[in-house]
Structures are given as C-alpha cells and as structure tokens.
Amino acid sequence: MGRLNIKPDYSHRPAGKAKSLAELGKYQMAVECYSSLSMLSPDPSWIWYEAGNLLLGMRQYGPAVDAYDRAIAGESQDRRCIGGAKGLTLASMRRSEEAIECTIKP
C-alpha cells in the first residue's frame, strides 16, 4: 500500500475530521486534530480560530486565548472576528480591560 501524501493547501478533509469529532462530543480529540492540521496549512489562522472556539466551549480559557493569538498572528482577513472571540474569552476570565482592548483592536 502506498504512502498517503496530503498537499499543504488541501486541508479541508482533515478539517472535516476535526469537525466530526467535535460533533461527536470528542472535543479534546478535535482540538488535537486542529493542532496537527495547523502544520499542513500555509495560513492556519482559521484552524486556530476553530480550535479556540472548541477550547472556549470546553472552558479552557488560557489555551483558547493562545489559539486566538495564533489565529490573529496569521494572514487572516477576519482579525476583528477573531479578536471578538478572544475578547469573549478574556471576559470569561474576568480580564475585562484586556477584553475591551482586543475587541477594539485585535
């Protein structure tokens, strides 16, 4: 049997696996899948955003903020959306001033 090669820009299938795991309630496995997937994508911003959303839902606020920071650091055009999610997470951590700051300027 041959070796499976995944093109770096062909990341929607593994992303489907991560989404399926999340839908099955296997959130930690989904986060791990997104983390692995981030190494395959030329711009992993959306991957880290999705991982951040899962971590936020799991109430793992520190790792969620880290994931959103990675998403913001990428080339995504959705920085305001990512910044809003990061702000929500910081607010959940009772870090109000940081939350307000990052929703104004992510």
N, C-alpha and C positions, 0 to 999 in steps of 0.2 A: 504494500500500500504506500502511495506517495505521501510526501510531506505537504501539509496544508500551509499555503502561503496567503497571508492577508495583506492586501495593498494598504499602505498607510492612510490613504484617503477613502478607504472602503470600510467605514466603521459602523454603518447602520445595523448590520446583523448582530454583532456583539452587543450593541446598544439595545437591540430588541431583547436579547437575553437578560440584560440588566433590568429592563422594564418588566419583563415577565416575572423575574424573581421578586421584584417589588410588589407586583400584583398578587403574588402568592404569599405575601407577608414575610418573605425571606429578605428583610431589609439589609442586614449586615452583608449577606452574600451579594446583594445588588450593589452596595457601596464598593465592595472589593472588586466586583466586575467593572464598575466605572473606573476605579483606580487603575486597573490593568489596561483598560481601553484608552486611558489618557496617554499612554505611551505610544499608541498607534496613530493618534490623530495629529495632523500638523498644527491645528489650533484646538486644544482641548477645553476651551472656555465653556462650551455648552455641556461637556461631560462633567466638569467640576461643578457647574451650576446644578445639574441634576443630582449629583452626589450630595451637594449641600442641602438641597431640598429634602432628600431622604434623611440625612443626619438631623436636620431641623425637626422633621416629623418624629424621629426617634429620641428627641430631646437631648441630643449630643451636641450641645451648643458650641463648645470650643472647636471640635472638628468641623462643624458646619461653617463657622466663621473662616477657618483655614481654607476650606473648599471654595467658599465665595471669594476669598482673596486670590486664590489661584485662578478662578474664573475671570476676575477683574484684570489680572495681570496679562491675560491673553489678548488676542486681537478682536474679541467680540465687539459687535456694534451695540450690544444690549447692556452696556455698563450700568445704565440707570436702573434697569430691571434687576440686575444682579445686586447692585448697591441697595435697592429696596429690600431684597431678600436678606441681605447681610444686616441691614438696619433692623428688620424684624427680629432677627436672631439676637442681635445685641440688646434690643429692648427686652427680649425674654430673659436675658442675663442681667437685667437691671442696670445696663450701661447706657442710660438714656442720652447723655451728651454725645457719645460716640455714634449712637444710633441716628440721632438727628443729623450729625455731620455727614455720615456716609450716605444718607438718603438725599441730601442736598448736593453733595459732590462725591460720588463713589470713587 
